[in-house]
Amino acid sequence: IGALLSQHGKVLVLEKAKEIGGRARVVDINGFKLDFGPHPVRFGPKSALGASLNEINKSINFIKPGISWAFLDDGTKTIFPSGGIMAVIKSKLVPTIKTLKFMIKIKKMSVRDFEKLYDLSLIQWFEQENIIPALQKFLIMASSAIQVNPFPDRSSAGELLHNFSRVLELGSVYYPKGGWTSIFNAFLNKIKDNGGEIRLNEEVSKIIVEDSTAIGVSTKDKLIHGKTIISTIPIQHLFTILDETLCEKKFIEKCKSLRPTAGVSNTTQRKSEQSL
């Protein structure tokens, strides 16, 4: 957002962390730059991220990953059918014929068809369409990957099917060549080229509002004014820096009721190891 806006005026980005990138940040380990976890880009060069990079004339190269694997409960692995028809045929995760019929049906659906299912959860849609268990399992995994939502009772069937159709049309995931450093550098350089600034370790404590208009922010020891104030913190935490009396109660409750959808991974030791 900062890089795009820097084309229209001077931008100041305040980041509370000591490095940029958030959960997609890049770390230095033994002289190597390592992405902090895998963060593939859906649709790659045809994604919104790709379009943003093109808009600031800082396009990068995207790489099409190899085979995606799914590790099953019985300890075996199989191809995860994310790359189209051939992946479905080769995968043991889903029944070939039924899945191909499902994909053909999705391809024939219109945007209006998808929108009619936006308010229907995956669970409700499974029951409505009598979806077989194997295909249900695959679609829940697809929801986790595509919508970062592993909860079938909270994932929109319409949105998932719409996204699925776009995957069939535009391709699945890609990865930025050289890792996420190439993306961060492109946006950073654009902001700096246009006279902007990025301040790390600068946490905003409050959004200052006068006459229903945000006019600035306060940090630990500074008061910073601006013509336009944009908050990008998770909406659930908005009211840690914004006065609740400025918003309608219904909007506040909606913001606070949202919960993260990404999974949590726990790593444990099977036995004691003295060298650790």
C-alpha positions, 0 to 999 in steps of 0.5 A, a space after each residue: 500500500 505504501 509503495 502504491 501511494 508513494 506515487 501520489 505523495 510522500 509516504 511515511 510507514 511506521 512499523 512496530 517490528 524491528 524488520 519488515 515483512 511480518 510473518 513473511 519476513 526474511 531472516 539471515 542464518 549463517 550468511 544465507 537469507 531464509 524466508 520465515 516459512 513458505 509463503 507462495 503467491 496464488 496466481 503468481 504474475 497474475 495475482 494482485 501482488 503481481 499487478 501491484 509490482 507492475 504498477 510501480 514498474 518493479 516487476 519480479 520473476 515468479 517460479 512455478 513450484 514442482 509437485 505439491 504433496 499431501 501427507 495422509 493420516 496413514 503415513 503415506 504421501 500423495 500428489 495434492 491436486 492443485 495444478 489442474 486435471 493431470 494432478 487430479 489423475 495422478 493423485 490418490 487423494 481424490 476419486 478421479 472421475 468424480 473430481 473431474 466432474 466436479 471441476 467441469 461443473 465449477 468451470 461452467 459456473 458464473 460469478 452470479 452462481 458463486 455469489 449465491 453461495 457466498 453465505 453458505 458454509 462448506 458444511 452446509 454445501 456438502 450436505 446440500 450437494 451430497 458431496 462424498 467424504 473423500 472430496 469433502 476432505 480435499 475441499 477442506 484442505 483446499 480451503 486451508 490452502 486457498 482461503 487460509 481457513 481450515 474450518 468448514 463451518 466458517 469457510 464460505 462455499 461460494 468464495 472457495 468455489 469462486 477461488 477454485 475456478 480462478 485457480 483452474 483458469 490462472 494456475 495455482 501457486 508460484 514463488 518469487 524468484 530469490 524469495 520474498 526479499 525481491 518483493 520487499 526490496 521492490 516496494 522499499 525502493 519505490 517508497 524511497 525513490 519517491 521521497 518516502 520513509 520507513 521507520 522500524 521499531 515505531 509502534 503507533 499507540 493511538 490514532 488521533 481524530 478531530 471532527 470525525 477525521 483522522 489527522 495523525 498518530 501518536 507513538 511512544 514519544 512522538 506526535 505525527 500529523 498526516 493528510 491521510 492516515 491508513 491503519 493496516 493492523 489486524 481489524 480485531 486489534 483496531 480498537 487498541 489504537 482507535 477510540 471506540 466511541 467514534 464507531 458504531 457498536 455493531 461495527 465494533 462487535 463485528 471487528 472484535 468477533 473475527 478470529 484468525 483462521 491460520 493453523 498453529 503448529 506445535 513441536 514436541 520432543 519424544 525423549 530427553 536429549 542432553 545435547 539440546 
